[in-house]
Amino acid sequence: PPDQAEELYELFIKETARLGVPVASGKFQAMMDVALINDGPVTLLLDS
């Protein structure tokens, strides 16, 4: 359900940032245009 998904989304962002990983986030369930610059040996494409 969307309410549980949003809670997990927010928790993932919070915990990732707590570990020191740079995090950028947007509004949950919003349509967004995202730009990416590859800077490393691996790029993962997630499409849902």
N, CA, C and O atoms as a Tripos MOL2 file, in Angstrom:
@<TRIPOS>MOLECULE
protein
  192   191    48     0     0
PROTEIN
NO_CHARGES

@<TRIPOS>ATOM
      1 N           0.8310   -1.2100    0.0000 N.3       1 PRO1
      2 CA          0.0000    0.0000    0.0000 C.3       1 PRO1
      3 C           0.8660    1.2620    0.0000 C.2       1 PRO1
      4 O           1.9560    1.2620    0.5720 O.2       1 PRO1
      5 N           0.3940    2.3270   -0.6320 N.am      2 PRO2
      6 CA          1.1890    3.5590   -0.7470 C.3       2 PRO2
      7 C           1.6560    4.1430    0.5850 C.2       2 PRO2
      8 O           2.7750    4.6490    0.6720 O.2       2 PRO2
      9 N           0.8280    4.0820    1.6170 N.am      3 ASP3
     10 CA          1.2460    4.6690    2.8980 C.3       3 ASP3
     11 C           2.4260    3.9010    3.4970 C.2       3 ASP3
     12 O           3.3280    4.5110    4.0710 O.2       3 ASP3
     13 N           2.4310    2.5790    3.3720 N.am      4 GLN4
     14 CA          3.5630    1.7880    3.8560 C.3       4 GLN4
     15 C           4.7920    2.0040    2.9780 C.2       4 GLN4
     16 O           5.9160    2.0560    3.4760 O.2       4 GLN4
     17 N           4.5740    2.1300    1.6780 N.am      5 ALA5
     18 CA          5.6900    2.3550    0.7570 C.3       5 ALA5
     19 C           6.3700    3.6880    1.0520 C.2       5 ALA5
     20 O           7.5980    3.7760    1.0370 O.2       5 ALA5
     21 N           5.5840    4.7160    1.3180 N.am      6 GLU6
     22 CA          6.1700    6.0270    1.6220 C.3       6 GLU6
     23 C           6.9740    5.9740    2.9150 C.2       6 GLU6
     24 O           8.0400    6.5820    3.0110 O.2       6 GLU6
     25 N           6.4710    5.2530    3.9020 N.am      7 GLU7
     26 CA          7.1910    5.1130    5.1670 C.3       7 GLU7
     27 C           8.5390    4.4120    4.9490 C.2       7 GLU7
     28 O           9.5500    4.8240    5.5170 O.2       7 GLU7
     29 N           8.5530    3.3650    4.1380 N.am      8 LEU8
     30 CA          9.8030    2.6620    3.8350 C.3       8 LEU8
     31 C          10.7610    3.5310    3.0280 C.2       8 LEU8
     32 O          11.9720    3.4970    3.2450 O.2       8 LEU8
     33 N          10.2190    4.3020    2.1070 N.am      9 TYR9
     34 CA         11.0150    5.2400    1.3050 C.3       9 TYR9
     35 C          11.7300    6.2390    2.2160 C.2       9 TYR9
     36 O          12.9340    6.4570    2.0810 O.2       9 TYR9
     37 N          10.9890    6.8370    3.1340 N.am     10 GLU10
     38 CA         11.5700    7.8210    4.0570 C.3      10 GLU10
     39 C          12.6110    7.1720    4.9710 C.2      10 GLU10
     40 O          13.6460    7.7740    5.2560 O.2      10 GLU10
     41 N          12.3450    5.9550    5.4270 N.am     11 LEU11
     42 CA         13.2940    5.2440    6.2840 C.3      11 LEU11
     43 C          14.5840    4.9310    5.5240 C.2      11 LEU11
     44 O          15.6790    5.0830    6.0650 O.2      11 LEU11
     45 N          14.4520    4.4950    4.2740 N.am     12 PHE12
     46 CA         15.6300    4.1970    3.4550 C.3      12 PHE12
     47 C          16.4950    5.4460    3.2770 C.2      12 PHE12
     48 O          17.7180    5.3770    3.4050 O.2      12 PHE12
     49 N          15.8710    6.5760    2.9850 N.am     13 ILE13
     50 CA         16.6030    7.8360    2.8230 C.3      13 ILE13
     51 C          17.3290    8.2030    4.1170 C.2      13 ILE13
     52 O          18.5080    8.5560    4.1000 O.2      13 ILE13
     53 N          16.6150    8.1170    5.2280 N.am     14 LYS14
     54 CA         17.1820    8.4860    6.5200 C.3      14 LYS14
     55 C          18.3770    7.5980    6.8840 C.2      14 LYS14
     56 O          19.4220    8.1000    7.2990 O.2      14 LYS14
     57 N          18.2220    6.2930    6.7290 N.am     15 GLU15
     58 CA         19.2900    5.3660    7.1000 C.3      15 GLU15
     59 C          20.4880    5.4650    6.1610 C.2      15 GLU15
     60 O          21.6330    5.3590    6.6020 O.2      15 GLU15
     61 N          20.2360    5.6660    4.8870 N.am     16 THR16
     62 CA         21.3270    5.8190    3.9300 C.3      16 THR16
     63 C          22.1460    7.0650    4.2630 C.2      16 THR16
     64 O          23.3760    7.0230    4.2530 O.2      16 THR16
     65 N          21.4660    8.1680    4.5570 N.am     17 ALA17
     66 CA         22.1580    9.4050    4.9360 C.3      17 ALA17
     67 C          22.9160    9.2280    6.2530 C.2      17 ALA17
     68 O          24.0180    9.7550    6.4120 O.2      17 ALA17
     69 N          22.3280    8.4900    7.1910 N.am     18 ARG18
     70 CA         22.9780    8.2550    8.4850 C.3      18 ARG18
     71 C          24.3020    7.5130    8.3100 C.2      18 ARG18
     72 O          25.2340    7.7030    9.0930 O.2      18 ARG18
     73 N          24.3810    6.6750    7.2900 N.am     19 LEU19
     74 CA         25.6140    5.9380    7.0140 C.3      19 LEU19
     75 C          26.6610    6.7900    6.2960 C.2      19 LEU19
     76 O          27.7670    6.3220    6.0260 O.2      19 LEU19
     77 N          26.3150    8.0300    5.9920 N.am     20 GLY20
     78 CA         27.2690    8.9300    5.3600 C.3      20 GLY20
     79 C          27.2330    8.9230    3.8450 C.2      20 GLY20
     80 O          28.0980    9.5170    3.2010 O.2      20 GLY20
     81 N          26.2480    8.2600    3.2700 N.am     21 VAL21
     82 CA         26.1130    8.2210    1.8140 C.3      21 VAL21
     83 C          25.3710    9.4790    1.3640 C.2      21 VAL21
     84 O          24.3070    9.7810    1.9040 O.2      21 VAL21
     85 N          25.9060   10.2200    0.3870 N.am     22 PRO22
     86 CA         25.1870   11.3990   -0.1050 C.3      22 PRO22
     87 C          23.8280   10.9860   -0.6860 C.2      22 PRO22
     88 O          23.7470   10.0760   -1.5110 O.2      22 PRO22
     89 N          22.7840   11.6570   -0.2520 N.am     23 VAL23
     90 CA         21.4240   11.3020   -0.6600 C.3      23 VAL23
     91 C          20.7020   12.5360   -1.1890 C.2      23 VAL23
     92 O          20.7580   13.6080   -0.5870 O.2      23 VAL23
     93 N          20.0330   12.3730   -2.3090 N.am     24 ALA24
     94 CA         19.1190   13.3940   -2.8220 C.3      24 ALA24
     95 C          17.7800   12.7050   -3.0060 C.2      24 ALA24
     96 O          17.7240   11.5860   -3.5170 O.2      24 ALA24
     97 N          16.7180   13.3470   -2.6020 N.am     25 SER25
     98 CA         15.4010   12.7190   -2.7180 C.3      25 SER25
     99 C          14.3960   13.7240   -3.2520 C.2      25 SER25
    100 O          14.6440   14.9290   -3.2880 O.2      25 SER25
    101 N          13.2740   13.2020   -3.6580 N.am     26 GLY26
    102 CA         12.1940   14.0380   -4.1720 C.3      26 GLY26
    103 C          10.9030   13.6930   -3.4660 C.2      26 GLY26
    104 O          10.8930   12.9470   -2.4870 O.2      26 GLY26
    105 N           9.8310   14.2340   -3.9650 N.am     27 LYS27
    106 CA          8.5170   13.9750   -3.3810 C.3      27 LYS27
    107 C           8.0630   12.5680   -3.7630 C.2      27 LYS27
    108 O           8.1390   12.1780   -4.9280 O.2      27 LYS27
    109 N           7.5950   11.8180   -2.7810 N.am     28 PHE28
    110 CA          7.1510   10.4440   -3.0030 C.3      28 PHE28
    111 C           5.9900   10.4120   -3.9940 C.2      28 PHE28
    112 O           5.0590   11.2090   -3.8800 O.2      28 PHE28
    113 N           6.0340    9.5180   -4.9430 N.am     29 GLN29
    114 CA          5.0360    9.2810   -5.9920 C.3      29 GLN29
    115 C           4.9360   10.4090   -7.0160 C.2      29 GLN29
    116 O           3.9840   10.4390   -7.7960 O.2      29 GLN29
    117 N           5.8810   11.3240   -7.0330 N.am     30 ALA30
    118 CA          5.8500   12.4140   -8.0080 C.3      30 ALA30
    119 C           6.5610   11.9790   -9.2870 C.2      30 ALA30
    120 O           7.4880   11.1700   -9.2470 O.2      30 ALA30
    121 N           6.1240   12.5180  -10.4110 N.am     31 MET31
    122 CA          6.8050   12.2780  -11.6800 C.3      31 MET31
    123 C           8.0010   13.2210  -11.7280 C.2      31 MET31
    124 O           7.8450   14.4320  -11.5690 O.2      31 MET31
    125 N           9.2060   12.6670  -11.9490 N.am     32 MET32
    126 CA         10.4160   13.4770  -11.9280 C.3      32 MET32
    127 C          11.2910   13.1680  -13.1310 C.2      32 MET32
    128 O          11.3090   12.0380  -13.6200 O.2      32 MET32
    129 N          12.0060   14.1610  -13.6010 N.am     33 ASP33
    130 CA         13.0590   13.9730  -14.5900 C.3      33 ASP33
    131 C          14.3730   13.9130  -13.8200 C.2      33 ASP33
    132 O          14.6610   14.7870  -13.0020 O.2      33 ASP33
    133 N          15.1620   12.8860  -14.0830 N.am     34 VAL34
    134 CA         16.4080   12.6850  -13.3530 C.3      34 VAL34
    135 C          17.5600   12.6500  -14.3470 C.2      34 VAL34
    136 O          17.4790   11.9770  -15.3750 O.2      34 VAL34
    137 N          18.6340   13.3740  -14.0420 N.am     35 ALA35
    138 CA         19.8420   13.3650  -14.8730 C.3      35 ALA35
    139 C          20.9160   12.5720  -14.1400 C.2      35 ALA35
    140 O          20.9790   12.5880  -12.9110 O.2      35 ALA35
    141 N          21.7560   11.8840  -14.8950 N.am     36 LEU36
    142 CA         22.7880   11.0490  -14.3020 C.3      36 LEU36
    143 C          24.1030   11.2390  -15.0440 C.2      36 LEU36
    144 O          24.1410   11.2530  -16.2740 O.2      36 LEU36
    145 N          25.1720   11.3840  -14.2830 N.am     37 ILE37
    146 CA         26.5190   11.4010  -14.8470 C.3      37 ILE37
    147 C          27.2370   10.1870  -14.2810 C.2      37 ILE37
    148 O          27.4320   10.0880  -13.0700 O.2      37 ILE37
    149 N          27.6310    9.2670  -15.1480 N.am     38 ASN38
    150 CA         28.3310    8.0620  -14.6980 C.3      38 ASN38
    151 C          29.7180    8.4340  -14.1940 C.2      38 ASN38
    152 O          30.4780    9.1090  -14.8880 O.2      38 ASN38
    153 N          30.0470    7.9890  -12.9780 N.am     39 ASP39
    154 CA         31.3490    8.2700  -12.3940 C.3      39 ASP39
    155 C          31.8070    7.0440  -11.6160 C.2      39 ASP39
    156 O          31.9710    7.0980  -10.3970 O.2      39 ASP39
    157 N          32.0080    5.9580  -12.3130 N.am     40 GLY40
    158 CA         32.4370    4.7430  -11.6360 C.3      40 GLY40
    159 C          32.3090    3.5340  -12.5450 C.2      40 GLY40
    160 O          31.8630    3.6430  -13.6870 O.2      40 GLY40
    161 N          32.7030    2.3870  -12.0270 N.am     41 PRO41
    162 CA         32.7160    1.1860  -12.8600 C.3      41 PRO41
    163 C          31.3470    0.5320  -13.0490 C.2      41 PRO41
    164 O          31.1870   -0.3020  -13.9410 O.2      41 PRO41
    165 N          30.3630    0.8890  -12.2330 N.am     42 VAL42
    166 CA         29.0660    0.2110  -12.2960 C.3      42 VAL42
    167 C          27.9360    1.2300  -12.2660 C.2      42 VAL42
    168 O          27.9560    2.1660  -11.4660 O.2      42 VAL42
    169 N          26.9580    1.0450  -13.1350 N.am     43 THR43
    170 CA         25.7320    1.8390  -13.1060 C.3      43 THR43
    171 C          24.5580    0.8750  -13.1050 C.2      43 THR43
    172 O          24.4780   -0.0040  -13.9630 O.2      43 THR43
    173 N          23.6560    1.0280  -12.1610 N.am     44 LEU44
    174 CA         22.4730    0.1810  -12.0790 C.3      44 LEU44
    175 C          21.2630    0.9870  -12.5160 C.2      44 LEU44
    176 O          21.0380    2.0870  -12.0090 O.2      44 LEU44
    177 N          20.4880    0.4630  -13.4380 N.am     45 LEU45
    178 CA         19.2620    1.1040  -13.8890 C.3      45 LEU45
    179 C          18.0960    0.4130  -13.2130 C.2      45 LEU45
    180 O          17.8920   -0.7880  -13.3940 O.2      45 LEU45
    181 N          17.3290    1.1620  -12.4350 N.am     46 LEU46
    182 CA         16.1380    0.6320  -11.7810 C.3      46 LEU46
    183 C          14.9320    1.2370  -12.4640 C.2      46 LEU46
    184 O          14.7940    2.4580  -12.5240 O.2      46 LEU46
    185 N          14.0690    0.3980  -12.9720 N.am     47 ASP47
    186 CA         12.8740    0.8700  -13.6660 C.3      47 ASP47
    187 C          11.6800    0.1220  -13.1150 C.2      47 ASP47
    188 O          11.6510   -1.1080  -13.1200 O.2      47 ASP47
    189 N          10.7070    0.8550  -12.6450 N.am     48 SER48
    190 CA          9.5250    0.1810  -12.0950 C.3      48 SER48
    191 C           8.2690    0.6500  -12.7840 C.2      48 SER48
    192 O           7.1750    0.1920  -12.4520 O.2      48 SER48
@<TRIPOS>BOND
     1     1     2 1
     2     2     3 1
     3     3     4 2
     4     3     5 am
     5     5     6 1
     6     6     7 1
     7     7     8 2
     8     7     9 am
     9     9    10 1
    10    10    11 1
    11    11    12 2
    12    11    13 am
    13    13    14 1
    14    14    15 1
    15    15    16 2
    16    15    17 am
    17    17    18 1
    18    18    19 1
    19    19    20 2
    20    19    21 am
    21    21    22 1
    22    22    23 1
    23    23    24 2
    24    23    25 am
    25    25    26 1
    26    26    27 1
    27    27    28 2
    28    27    29 am
    29    29    30 1
    30    30    31 1
    31    31    32 2
    32    31    33 am
    33    33    34 1
    34    34    35 1
    35    35    36 2
    36    35    37 am
    37    37    38 1
    38    38    39 1
    39    39    40 2
    40    39    41 am
    41    41    42 1
    42    42    43 1
    43    43    44 2
    44    43    45 am
    45    45    46 1
    46    46    47 1
    47    47    48 2
    48    47    49 am
    49    49    50 1
    50    50    51 1
    51    51    52 2
    52    51    53 am
    53    53    54 1
    54    54    55 1
    55    55    56 2
    56    55    57 am
    57    57    58 1
    58    58    59 1
    59    59    60 2
    60    59    61 am
    61    61    62 1
    62    62    63 1
    63    63    64 2
    64    63    65 am
    65    65    66 1
    66    66    67 1
    67    67    68 2
    68    67    69 am
    69    69    70 1
    70    70    71 1
    71    71    72 2
    72    71    73 am
    73    73    74 1
    74    74    75 1
    75    75    76 2
    76    75    77 am
    77    77    78 1
    78    78    79 1
    79    79    80 2
    80    79    81 am
    81    81    82 1
    82    82    83 1
    83    83    84 2
    84    83    85 am
    85    85    86 1
    86    86    87 1
    87    87    88 2
    88    87    89 am
    89    89    90 1
    90    90    91 1
    91    91    92 2
    92    91    93 am
    93    93    94 1
    94    94    95 1
    95    95    96 2
    96    95    97 am
    97    97    98 1
    98    98    99 1
    99    99   100 2
   100    99   101 am
   101   101   102 1
   102   102   103 1
   103   103   104 2
   104   103   105 am
   105   105   106 1
   106   106   107 1
   107   107   108 2
   108   107   109 am
   109   109   110 1
   110   110   111 1
   111   111   112 2
   112   111   113 am
   113   113   114 1
   114   114   115 1
   115   115   116 2
   116   115   117 am
   117   117   118 1
   118   118   119 1
   119   119   120 2
   120   119   121 am
   121   121   122 1
   122   122   123 1
   123   123   124 2
   124   123   125 am
   125   125   126 1
   126   126   127 1
   127   127   128 2
   128   127   129 am
   129   129   130 1
   130   130   131 1
   131   131   132 2
   132   131   133 am
   133   133   134 1
   134   134   135 1
   135   135   136 2
   136   135   137 am
   137   137   138 1
   138   138   139 1
   139   139   140 2
   140   139   141 am
   141   141   142 1
   142   142   143 1
   143   143   144 2
   144   143   145 am
   145   145   146 1
   146   146   147 1
   147   147   148 2
   148   147   149 am
   149   149   150 1
   150   150   151 1
   151   151   152 2
   152   151   153 am
   153   153   154 1
   154   154   155 1
   155   155   156 2
   156   155   157 am
   157   157   158 1
   158   158   159 1
   159   159   160 2
   160   159   161 am
   161   161   162 1
   162   162   163 1
   163   163   164 2
   164   163   165 am
   165   165   166 1
   166   166   167 1
   167   167   168 2
   168   167   169 am
   169   169   170 1
   170   170   171 1
   171   171   172 2
   172   171   173 am
   173   173   174 1
   174   174   175 1
   175   175   176 2
   176   175   177 am
   177   177   178 1
   178   178   179 1
   179   179   180 2
   180   179   181 am
   181   181   182 1
   182   182   183 1
   183   183   184 2
   184   183   185 am
   185   185   186 1
   186   186   187 1
   187   187   188 2
   188   187   189 am
   189   189   190 1
   190   190   191 1
   191   191   192 2
@<TRIPOS>SUBSTRUCTURE
     1 PRO1         2 RESIDUE 1 A PRO
     2 PRO2         6 RESIDUE 1 A PRO
     3 ASP3        10 RESIDUE 1 A ASP
     4 GLN4        14 RESIDUE 1 A GLN
     5 ALA5        18 RESIDUE 1 A ALA
     6 GLU6        22 RESIDUE 1 A GLU
     7 GLU7        26 RESIDUE 1 A GLU
     8 LEU8        30 RESIDUE 1 A LEU
     9 TYR9        34 RESIDUE 1 A TYR
    10 GLU10       38 RESIDUE 1 A GLU
    11 LEU11       42 RESIDUE 1 A LEU
    12 PHE12       46 RESIDUE 1 A PHE
    13 ILE13       50 RESIDUE 1 A ILE
    14 LYS14       54 RESIDUE 1 A LYS
    15 GLU15       58 RESIDUE 1 A GLU
    16 THR16       62 RESIDUE 1 A THR
    17 ALA17       66 RESIDUE 1 A ALA
    18 ARG18       70 RESIDUE 1 A ARG
    19 LEU19       74 RESIDUE 1 A LEU
    20 GLY20       78 RESIDUE 1 A GLY
    21 VAL21       82 RESIDUE 1 A VAL
    22 PRO22       86 RESIDUE 1 A PRO
    23 VAL23       90 RESIDUE 1 A VAL
    24 ALA24       94 RESIDUE 1 A ALA
    25 SER25       98 RESIDUE 1 A SER
    26 GLY26      102 RESIDUE 1 A GLY
    27 LYS27      106 RESIDUE 1 A LYS
    28 PHE28      110 RESIDUE 1 A PHE
    29 GLN29      114 RESIDUE 1 A GLN
    30 ALA30      118 RESIDUE 1 A ALA
    31 MET31      122 RESIDUE 1 A MET
    32 MET32      126 RESIDUE 1 A MET
    33 ASP33      130 RESIDUE 1 A ASP
    34 VAL34      134 RESIDUE 1 A VAL
    35 ALA35      138 RESIDUE 1 A ALA
    36 LEU36      142 RESIDUE 1 A LEU
    37 ILE37      146 RESIDUE 1 A ILE
    38 ASN38      150 RESIDUE 1 A ASN
    39 ASP39      154 RESIDUE 1 A ASP
    40 GLY40      158 RESIDUE 1 A GLY
    41 PRO41      162 RESIDUE 1 A PRO
    42 VAL42      166 RESIDUE 1 A VAL
    43 THR43      170 RESIDUE 1 A THR
    44 LEU44      174 RESIDUE 1 A LEU
    45 LEU45      178 RESIDUE 1 A LEU
    46 LEU46      182 RESIDUE 1 A LEU
    47 ASP47      186 RESIDUE 1 A ASP
    48 SER48      190 RESIDUE 1 A SER
